[in-house]
Amino acid sequence: MNVLIVEDEVNSAEFLKQELAKLPQEINVINSIGSVHDAINFLKRAPSIDLILMDIQLNDGNSFEIFETLNLQVPIIFITAYDHFLIQALKLHSIDYLLKPIDTEHLAAAIRKFKSIENYFVSKNLKNLAYQVSSNKLQKIVIKKGLEYQTLLLADIVYFFVEQKIVFCVDKNNKKFITEWTNLGEAFSLLDDKIFFRANRKYIINADYIKSFKHIEFGKTSLDLMISPAEEIIISQENSIYFRNWIRGMYIK
């Protein structure tokens, strides 16, 4: 397993190397980098990396800047002295989130967690984890449950919604999960538009879970799902026209 360490504190980087060497997994630390600039330059060369141990606060900035420059598809174990970066880290390919000072057992547990899901990776691409494509559309997606990754059938998802720039989904058991997507536009482009409809800027709904809908003032449409969010899902007047044609098409063979 090829591991890259991105850590600006020399003592911390050495500690990580020593602890990784003690683990039963065969781990090859291919490099230790201490800055955003150097990490970007190194990763641009597309080295073969299975996992990155990454500090968040580096000597020339925040390591999240790396993701703004590069489209990284490598699992990350984030390491930081601060806990307020957790939500931002969850939006990336984080396997775990370790707080300094690093606890040896927590590090070992994070590596075990990575190894336990590694077999489910498709071409080492976390975004493609368990994607089953039919007619270029997905049948499953990756969701996060805590800090672990699971797969979820799209047929079981009632709706997607965005909140604080995070895309969530709610399944038929009314359980909420964080998805790997960064916005609803990205999500909708990969979904089957014969089944999913983008109701508005906040919601994408699954036709199989529409309980009823009604026309309201100004030509808008109100949706009632079998499992509905606390707020009412409203389709604009313009989109209501598309919705009515779309929903009729669902049952016309």
QUIQUI-V504579 format. One record per pair of residues at least 24 apart in sequence whose ideal C-beta (glycine too) atoms are under 6 Angstrom apart, sorted by the first residue. I is the first residue (numbers start at 1). J is the second residue. D is the distance in whole Angstrom. If there is no record, write none. Layout:
BEGIN
i:j:d
I:J:D
I:J:D
END
This chain:
BEGIN
i:j:d
1:27:5
1:50:5
2:28:5
2:30:5
2:48:6
2:49:5
2:50:5
3:27:5
3:29:5
3:51:5
4:30:6
4:31:6
4:49:5
4:52:5
5:32:4
5:53:5
6:33:5
6:39:5
6:54:4
7:55:4
8:34:4
8:58:5
8:59:4
16:53:6
19:104:6
19:107:6
23:108:6
23:111:6
35:59:6
35:60:5
36:60:5
36:61:5
36:65:5
36:66:6
39:66:5
40:66:6
40:69:5
43:70:6
49:74:5
51:75:5
51:114:6
52:76:5
53:77:5
54:78:6
55:79:5
56:80:4
56:85:5
67:92:6
73:125:5
73:126:6
75:126:6
77:110:5
90:178:6
93:126:5
96:147:5
117:149:6
127:180:6
137:192:4
138:190:6
142:180:5
143:177:4
143:179:6
144:178:4
157:206:6
158:206:6
158:209:4
158:225:6
158:227:5
159:203:6
159:205:5
160:187:6
160:204:4
161:202:5
161:203:5
162:202:6
174:227:5
197:246:6
199:233:5
199:235:5
203:233:5
207:250:5
END
